[in-house]
Amino acid sequence: MTDKDNGQAYWSAVLGLLSKILVVWFLVSFGAGILFAPMLNNFSLGGYPLGFWFAQQGSIYVFVALIFIYAKLMGKIDRKFDVHED
């Protein structure tokens, strides 16, 4: 595999990861907090409707988790393509 092919495969993997992370981000922030809130409000968590909880607190927990997931998966991609930092 040439350096150009290796670089293209690396960026393809990075963009694939970013796409997945952004889809989760969108579904949690816009989907659970706004679009699906009326349906989620039929359930409660901690005494609050689930749609409200996602809009106010749940999305923050998911966003923090996404940071750690991104860092871990990006490290795997970097090691796979031998561009990691030690």
C-alpha positions as CSV (number, residue, x, y, z in Angstrom):
1,M,0.0,0.0,0.0
2,T,1.4,3.4,-1.0
3,D,1.6,6.4,1.3
4,K,-1.2,8.0,-0.6
5,D,-3.5,4.9,-0.3
6,N,-2.6,4.6,3.4
7,G,-3.4,8.3,3.9
8,Q,-6.7,8.0,2.1
9,A,-7.6,4.9,4.2
10,Y,-6.7,6.7,7.4
11,W,-8.9,9.7,6.6
12,S,-11.7,7.4,5.5
13,A,-11.6,5.7,8.9
14,V,-11.4,9.1,10.7
15,L,-14.4,10.5,8.8
16,G,-16.3,7.3,9.4
17,L,-15.8,7.6,13.1
18,L,-16.7,11.3,13.1
19,S,-19.9,10.5,11.1
20,K,-20.9,7.9,13.7
21,I,-20.1,10.2,16.6
22,L,-22.1,13.1,15.0
23,V,-25.1,10.8,14.4
24,V,-25.2,9.8,18.0
25,W,-24.7,13.5,19.0
26,F,-27.6,14.5,16.8
27,L,-30.0,11.8,18.0
28,V,-29.3,12.6,21.6
29,S,-29.4,16.4,21.4
30,F,-32.0,17.0,18.8
31,G,-33.8,13.7,18.7
32,A,-34.2,12.8,22.3
33,G,-34.4,16.4,23.5
34,I,-36.8,17.8,20.9
35,L,-38.1,15.4,18.3
36,F,-38.9,12.3,20.4
37,A,-39.5,14.3,23.7
38,P,-43.3,13.8,23.6
39,M,-42.9,10.1,23.3
40,L,-40.1,9.9,25.9
41,N,-42.1,12.0,28.3
42,N,-44.4,8.9,28.9
43,F,-41.5,7.6,31.0
44,S,-39.8,9.2,33.9
45,L,-36.3,9.2,35.4
46,G,-35.7,10.6,38.8
47,G,-39.2,12.0,38.9
48,Y,-38.8,14.0,35.7
49,P,-40.2,13.2,32.2
50,L,-37.5,11.3,30.2
51,G,-37.6,13.8,27.3
52,F,-37.0,16.7,29.7
53,W,-34.2,14.8,31.4
54,F,-32.4,14.1,28.1
55,A,-32.7,17.7,27.1
56,Q,-31.4,19.0,30.4
57,Q,-28.9,16.4,31.8
58,G,-28.9,13.2,29.8
59,S,-27.4,14.7,26.7
60,I,-24.5,16.1,28.8
61,Y,-23.7,12.6,30.1
62,V,-23.8,11.2,26.6
63,F,-21.6,14.1,25.3
64,V,-19.0,13.4,27.9
65,A,-19.1,9.7,27.1
66,L,-18.7,10.5,23.4
67,I,-15.5,12.4,24.2
68,F,-14.0,9.3,25.9
69,I,-15.3,7.0,23.2
70,Y,-13.9,9.2,20.5
71,A,-10.5,9.4,22.2
72,K,-10.3,5.6,22.6
73,L,-11.4,4.8,19.0
74,M,-9.2,7.5,17.5
75,G,-6.3,6.0,19.4
76,K,-7.0,2.6,17.8
77,I,-7.2,4.2,14.4
78,D,-3.9,6.0,14.9
79,R,-2.2,2.8,16.0
80,K,-3.7,0.8,13.1
81,F,-2.2,3.3,10.6
82,D,1.0,3.9,12.7
83,V,0.5,7.6,13.2
84,H,0.1,7.4,17.0
85,E,2.1,9.4,19.5
86,D,3.8,7.7,22.4
